[in-house]
Amino acid sequence: MATAGTWDRVSEDIVSYVTIEAQNTWGNFVRAYYLSCWLGTHLRSGAKVQTAPVFTAATANDVLGWAVNKYRLPKNWKKPSPSGSFDPRDEPKWFKLDTLLDLCTDLKCSNISTIRAAVSAKPNVFRLLPEFRNFFAHRNRYTMRSASLAASGLGLPSTDGPAAALVFRPPTKAATTLAEWLIDLEEAVQDLCS
C-alpha cells in the first residue's frame, strides 16, 4: 500500500495490473466452473454436480456454443470453426454474475443454490471491480467517471484517481478495498467448490 508522499506511477501500474488480472482470473474461473458443472464435477464435499440435459451437447465445445449464443438473437448466432471451437471473443462476459447464474440455471445445476449464495455474499466486488478494470484497461473520460462514481459510492476518496481509491484503507476496515475484493473473490471460489 502506498503511503502519503510515496504514490507514483509504478504503484499505479501495480494496482492497474492487479485489478485487470483479478477480473480476468475470475472470468477464467467462471468459464472453467461452468464447463466443470456440465462434466459433472465432484465438489470438495464429495457431492457430484448433476445437470439436466436441456439441450444435446456431446462436447465441451457444444456447451460453449450454447453459452456463446445464449445472449444473441437467432439471426446473429455464431457457428463454430471447422475444428468445432468458438472464437473466445464471441464467448459471454464470464466475469458478469448474470452469466454464471443464467448458464448454470439453464444447465439445471444441482448446486444452483450454492452458486447463488456464493456470489451474493459479496456483491460489491462483482458489481464494481469491472468499473475499475475498465478504467485501467481503457483510460478515457467515460471510464474515469464510472470508476470515480464507484469509488464515491464506496465512500473512497476519488480525488487522487481510481488506483489511489482502491488502495485507500478506511479507518474502520482491516484492509484496502482492492485487498478485500481479492479475498472476496477467493472466498467465492472456495464456496463454489465446497
GUNURO-115226 format. One record per residue (C-alpha): residue number from 1; residue in one letter; chain; x, z, y. Coordinates in steps of 0.02 Angstrom, whole numbers, plus 50000, padded with zeros to 5 digits. Layout:
BEGIN
kenu pos->NUM; code->A; unit->A; xx->X; zz->Z; yy->Y
...
//
This chain:
BEGIN
kenu pos->1; code->M; unit->A; xx->50000; zz->50000; yy->50000
kenu pos->2; code->A; unit->A; xx->50065; zz->49956; yy->50171
kenu pos->3; code->T; unit->A; xx->50083; zz->50098; yy->50293
kenu pos->4; code->A; unit->A; xx->50066; zz->50088; yy->50481
kenu pos->5; code->G; unit->A; xx->50203; zz->49980; yy->50552
kenu pos->6; code->T; unit->A; xx->50254; zz->49902; yy->50385
kenu pos->7; code->W; unit->A; xx->50119; zz->49770; yy->50366
kenu pos->8; code->D; unit->A; xx->50199; zz->49599; yy->50355
kenu pos->9; code->R; unit->A; xx->50174; zz->49426; yy->50284
kenu pos->10; code->V; unit->A; xx->50244; zz->49474; yy->50114
kenu pos->11; code->S; unit->A; xx->50118; zz->49615; yy->50099
kenu pos->12; code->E; unit->A; xx->49976; zz->49497; yy->50144
kenu pos->13; code->D; unit->A; xx->50039; zz->49369; yy->50018
kenu pos->14; code->I; unit->A; xx->50039; zz->49500; yy->49881
kenu pos->15; code->V; unit->A; xx->49862; zz->49556; yy->49922
kenu pos->16; code->S; unit->A; xx->49807; zz->49374; yy->49927
kenu pos->17; code->Y; unit->A; xx->49885; zz->49338; yy->49758
kenu pos->18; code->V; unit->A; xx->49812; zz->49493; yy->49676
kenu pos->19; code->T; unit->A; xx->49639; zz->49457; yy->49745
kenu pos->20; code->I; unit->A; xx->49638; zz->49275; yy->49688
kenu pos->21; code->E; unit->A; xx->49707; zz->49318; yy->49517
kenu pos->22; code->A; unit->A; xx->49584; zz->49461; yy->49493
kenu pos->23; code->Q; unit->A; xx->49439; zz->49340; yy->49512
kenu pos->24; code->N; unit->A; xx->49524; zz->49207; yy->49404
kenu pos->25; code->T; unit->A; xx->49558; zz->49334; yy->49267
kenu pos->26; code->W; unit->A; xx->49379; zz->49397; yy->49272
kenu pos->27; code->G; unit->A; xx->49313; zz->49219; yy->49262
kenu pos->28; code->N; unit->A; xx->49426; zz->49177; yy->49115
kenu pos->29; code->F; unit->A; xx->49372; zz->49337; yy->49027
kenu pos->30; code->V; unit->A; xx->49187; zz->49295; yy->49051
kenu pos->31; code->R; unit->A; xx->49213; zz->49120; yy->48980
kenu pos->32; code->A; unit->A; xx->49302; zz->49190; yy->48827
kenu pos->33; code->Y; unit->A; xx->49172; zz->49327; yy->48810
kenu pos->34; code->Y; unit->A; xx->49029; zz->49200; yy->48811
kenu pos->35; code->L; unit->A; xx->49114; zz->49097; yy->48675
kenu pos->36; code->S; unit->A; xx->49154; zz->49254; yy->48575
kenu pos->37; code->C; unit->A; xx->48972; zz->49308; yy->48580
kenu pos->38; code->W; unit->A; xx->48921; zz->49138; yy->48511
kenu pos->39; code->L; unit->A; xx->49052; zz->49154; yy->48374
kenu pos->40; code->G; unit->A; xx->48980; zz->49324; yy->48325
kenu pos->41; code->T; unit->A; xx->49124; zz->49433; yy->48380
kenu pos->42; code->H; unit->A; xx->49138; zz->49612; yy->48324
kenu pos->43; code->L; unit->A; xx->49141; zz->49742; yy->48461
kenu pos->44; code->R; unit->A; xx->49255; zz->49893; yy->48460
kenu pos->45; code->S; unit->A; xx->49110; zz->49995; yy->48390
kenu pos->46; code->G; unit->A; xx->49111; zz->49880; yy->48238
kenu pos->47; code->A; unit->A; xx->48944; zz->49801; yy->48281
kenu pos->48; code->K; unit->A; xx->48934; zz->49613; yy->48267
kenu pos->49; code->V; unit->A; xx->48857; zz->49519; yy->48413
kenu pos->50; code->Q; unit->A; xx->48708; zz->49423; yy->48347
kenu pos->51; code->T; unit->A; xx->48636; zz->49270; yy->48434
kenu pos->52; code->A; unit->A; xx->48478; zz->49171; yy->48404
kenu pos->53; code->P; unit->A; xx->48501; zz->48984; yy->48385
kenu pos->54; code->V; unit->A; xx->48417; zz->48919; yy->48542
kenu pos->55; code->F; unit->A; xx->48500; zz->48750; yy->48528
kenu pos->56; code->T; unit->A; xx->48601; zz->48658; yy->48400
kenu pos->57; code->A; unit->A; xx->48783; zz->48699; yy->48428
kenu pos->58; code->A; unit->A; xx->48910; zz->48655; yy->48298
kenu pos->59; code->T; unit->A; xx->49067; zz->48683; yy->48400
kenu pos->60; code->A; unit->A; xx->49131; zz->48786; yy->48546
kenu pos->61; code->N; unit->A; xx->49126; zz->48626; yy->48649
kenu pos->62; code->D; unit->A; xx->48939; zz->48613; yy->48615
kenu pos->63; code->V; unit->A; xx->48915; zz->48789; yy->48681
kenu pos->64; code->L; unit->A; xx->49022; zz->48749; yy->48833
kenu pos->65; code->G; unit->A; xx->48919; zz->48592; yy->48857
kenu pos->66; code->W; unit->A; xx->48763; zz->48700; yy->48864
kenu pos->67; code->A; unit->A; xx->48846; zz->48806; yy->48998
kenu pos->68; code->V; unit->A; xx->48905; zz->48653; yy->49094
kenu pos->69; code->N; unit->A; xx->48730; zz->48578; yy->49101
kenu pos->70; code->K; unit->A; xx->48629; zz->48738; yy->49120
kenu pos->71; code->Y; unit->A; xx->48634; zz->48730; yy->49309
kenu pos->72; code->R; unit->A; xx->48613; zz->48541; yy->49328
kenu pos->73; code->L; unit->A; xx->48461; zz->48429; yy->49337
kenu pos->74; code->P; unit->A; xx->48447; zz->48319; yy->49181
kenu pos->75; code->K; unit->A; xx->48493; zz->48164; yy->49280
kenu pos->76; code->N; unit->A; xx->48657; zz->48249; yy->49328
kenu pos->77; code->W; unit->A; xx->48704; zz->48313; yy->49157
kenu pos->78; code->K; unit->A; xx->48885; zz->48295; yy->49110
kenu pos->79; code->K; unit->A; xx->48940; zz->48218; yy->48948
kenu pos->80; code->P; unit->A; xx->49094; zz->48271; yy->48852
kenu pos->81; code->S; unit->A; xx->49251; zz->48166; yy->48848
kenu pos->82; code->P; unit->A; xx->49286; zz->48063; yy->48692
kenu pos->83; code->S; unit->A; xx->49378; zz->48215; yy->48621
kenu pos->84; code->G; unit->A; xx->49218; zz->48318; yy->48640
kenu pos->85; code->S; unit->A; xx->49282; zz->48428; yy->48779
kenu pos->86; code->F; unit->A; xx->49216; zz->48450; yy->48954
kenu pos->87; code->D; unit->A; xx->49312; zz->48444; yy->49117
kenu pos->88; code->P; unit->A; xx->49346; zz->48625; yy->49168
kenu pos->89; code->R; unit->A; xx->49293; zz->48581; yy->49346
kenu pos->90; code->D; unit->A; xx->49118; zz->48548; yy->49278
kenu pos->91; code->E; unit->A; xx->49104; zz->48719; yy->49199
kenu pos->92; code->P; unit->A; xx->48997; zz->48851; yy->49284
kenu pos->93; code->K; unit->A; xx->49066; zz->48979; yy->49403
kenu pos->94; code->W; unit->A; xx->49113; zz->49103; yy->49268
kenu pos->95; code->F; unit->A; xx->49153; zz->49241; yy->49393
kenu pos->96; code->K; unit->A; xx->48971; zz->49249; yy->49451
kenu pos->97; code->L; unit->A; xx->48867; zz->49384; yy->49369
kenu pos->98; code->D; unit->A; xx->48717; zz->49269; yy->49352
kenu pos->99; code->T; unit->A; xx->48821; zz->49152; yy->49244
kenu pos->100; code->L; unit->A; xx->48863; zz->49286; yy->49117
kenu pos->101; code->L; unit->A; xx->48688; zz->49360; yy->49117
kenu pos->102; code->D; unit->A; xx->48596; zz->49193; yy->49109
kenu pos->103; code->L; unit->A; xx->48703; zz->49118; yy->48972
kenu pos->104; code->C; unit->A; xx->48704; zz->49273; yy->48863
kenu pos->105; code->T; unit->A; xx->48516; zz->49288; yy->48887
kenu pos->106; code->D; unit->A; xx->48498; zz->49106; yy->48833
kenu pos->107; code->L; unit->A; xx->48601; zz->49143; yy->48677
kenu pos->108; code->K; unit->A; xx->48491; zz->49296; yy->48649
kenu pos->109; code->C; unit->A; xx->48645; zz->49404; yy->48626
kenu pos->110; code->S; unit->A; xx->48604; zz->49564; yy->48533
kenu pos->111; code->N; unit->A; xx->48710; zz->49662; yy->48658
kenu pos->112; code->I; unit->A; xx->48624; zz->49597; yy->48816
kenu pos->113; code->S; unit->A; xx->48576; zz->49773; yy->48870
kenu pos->114; code->T; unit->A; xx->48761; zz->49824; yy->48859
kenu pos->115; code->I; unit->A; xx->48808; zz->49671; yy->48960
kenu pos->116; code->R; unit->A; xx->48681; zz->49713; yy->49095
kenu pos->117; code->A; unit->A; xx->48737; zz->49894; yy->49103
kenu pos->118; code->A; unit->A; xx->48922; zz->49849; yy->49110
kenu pos->119; code->V; unit->A; xx->48906; zz->49730; yy->49257
kenu pos->120; code->S; unit->A; xx->48776; zz->49827; yy->49355
kenu pos->121; code->A; unit->A; xx->48879; zz->49987; yy->49360
kenu pos->122; code->K; unit->A; xx->48998; zz->49923; yy->49496
kenu pos->123; code->P; unit->A; xx->48907; zz->49788; yy->49594
kenu pos->124; code->N; unit->A; xx->49025; zz->49781; yy->49745
kenu pos->125; code->V; unit->A; xx->49170; zz->49705; yy->49651
kenu pos->126; code->F; unit->A; xx->49064; zz->49563; yy->49582
kenu pos->127; code->R; unit->A; xx->48973; zz->49533; yy->49745
kenu pos->128; code->L; unit->A; xx->49117; zz->49549; yy->49868
kenu pos->129; code->L; unit->A; xx->49276; zz->49501; yy->49776
kenu pos->130; code->P; unit->A; xx->49227; zz->49316; yy->49788
kenu pos->131; code->E; unit->A; xx->49210; zz->49332; yy->49978
kenu pos->132; code->F; unit->A; xx->49389; zz->49393; yy->49993
kenu pos->133; code->R; unit->A; xx->49453; zz->49272; yy->49862
kenu pos->134; code->N; unit->A; xx->49376; zz->49126; yy->49956
kenu pos->135; code->F; unit->A; xx->49459; zz->49183; yy->50116
kenu pos->136; code->F; unit->A; xx->49631; zz->49192; yy->50035
kenu pos->137; code->A; unit->A; xx->49609; zz->49027; yy->49945
kenu pos->138; code->H; unit->A; xx->49538; zz->48927; yy->50091
kenu pos->139; code->R; unit->A; xx->49578; zz->49020; yy->50253
kenu pos->140; code->N; unit->A; xx->49459; zz->48947; yy->50379
kenu pos->141; code->R; unit->A; xx->49343; zz->49022; yy->50508
kenu pos->142; code->Y; unit->A; xx->49195; zz->49025; yy->50389
kenu pos->143; code->T; unit->A; xx->49286; zz->49116; yy->50250
kenu pos->144; code->M; unit->A; xx->49364; zz->49234; yy->50380
kenu pos->145; code->R; unit->A; xx->49191; zz->49276; yy->50445
kenu pos->146; code->S; unit->A; xx->49123; zz->49307; yy->50269
kenu pos->147; code->A; unit->A; xx->49270; zz->49418; yy->50222
kenu pos->148; code->S; unit->A; xx->49259; zz->49513; yy->50386
kenu pos->149; code->L; unit->A; xx->49072; zz->49542; yy->50361
kenu pos->150; code->A; unit->A; xx->49106; zz->49601; yy->50183
kenu pos->151; code->A; unit->A; xx->49240; zz->49722; yy->50248
kenu pos->152; code->S; unit->A; xx->49124; zz->49787; yy->50383
kenu pos->153; code->G; unit->A; xx->48984; zz->49809; yy->50255
kenu pos->154; code->L; unit->A; xx->49100; zz->49921; yy->50155
kenu pos->155; code->G; unit->A; xx->49149; zz->50020; yy->50309
kenu pos->156; code->L; unit->A; xx->49325; zz->49950; yy->50304
kenu pos->157; code->P; unit->A; xx->49420; zz->49904; yy->50462
kenu pos->158; code->S; unit->A; xx->49424; zz->49717; yy->50484
kenu pos->159; code->T; unit->A; xx->49523; zz->49701; yy->50645
kenu pos->160; code->D; unit->A; xx->49689; zz->49677; yy->50553
kenu pos->161; code->G; unit->A; xx->49616; zz->49547; yy->50436
kenu pos->162; code->P; unit->A; xx->49546; zz->49544; yy->50259
kenu pos->163; code->A; unit->A; xx->49709; zz->49589; yy->50172
kenu pos->164; code->A; unit->A; xx->49731; zz->49746; yy->50275
kenu pos->165; code->A; unit->A; xx->49549; zz->49792; yy->50244
kenu pos->166; code->L; unit->A; xx->49573; zz->49781; yy->50055
kenu pos->167; code->V; unit->A; xx->49723; zz->49897; yy->50056
kenu pos->168; code->F; unit->A; xx->49647; zz->50022; yy->50176
kenu pos->169; code->R; unit->A; xx->49609; zz->50187; yy->50089
kenu pos->170; code->P; unit->A; xx->49464; zz->50280; yy->50166
kenu pos->171; code->P; unit->A; xx->49498; zz->50468; yy->50176
kenu pos->172; code->T; unit->A; xx->49355; zz->50501; yy->50054
kenu pos->173; code->K; unit->A; xx->49424; zz->50383; yy->49920
kenu pos->174; code->A; unit->A; xx->49563; zz->50408; yy->49794
kenu pos->175; code->A; unit->A; xx->49624; zz->50228; yy->49805
kenu pos->176; code->T; unit->A; xx->49616; zz->50071; yy->49911
kenu pos->177; code->T; unit->A; xx->49466; zz->49957; yy->49892
kenu pos->178; code->L; unit->A; xx->49567; zz->49825; yy->49800
kenu pos->179; code->A; unit->A; xx->49638; zz->49954; yy->49680
kenu pos->180; code->E; unit->A; xx->49462; zz->50022; yy->49648
kenu pos->181; code->W; unit->A; xx->49399; zz->49845; yy->49614
kenu pos->182; code->L; unit->A; xx->49537; zz->49814; yy->49488
kenu pos->183; code->I; unit->A; xx->49488; zz->49975; yy->49400
kenu pos->184; code->D; unit->A; xx->49304; zz->49923; yy->49408
kenu pos->185; code->L; unit->A; xx->49346; zz->49756; yy->49325
kenu pos->186; code->E; unit->A; xx->49447; zz->49843; yy->49190
kenu pos->187; code->E; unit->A; xx->49304; zz->49964; yy->49157
kenu pos->188; code->A; unit->A; xx->49178; zz->49821; yy->49147
kenu pos->189; code->V; unit->A; xx->49288; zz->49734; yy->49018
kenu pos->190; code->Q; unit->A; xx->49303; zz->49896; yy->48918
kenu pos->191; code->D; unit->A; xx->49114; zz->49922; yy->48924
kenu pos->192; code->L; unit->A; xx->49078; zz->49742; yy->48873
kenu pos->193; code->C; unit->A; xx->49193; zz->49758; yy->48723
kenu pos->194; code->S; unit->A; xx->49129; zz->49930; yy->48667
//
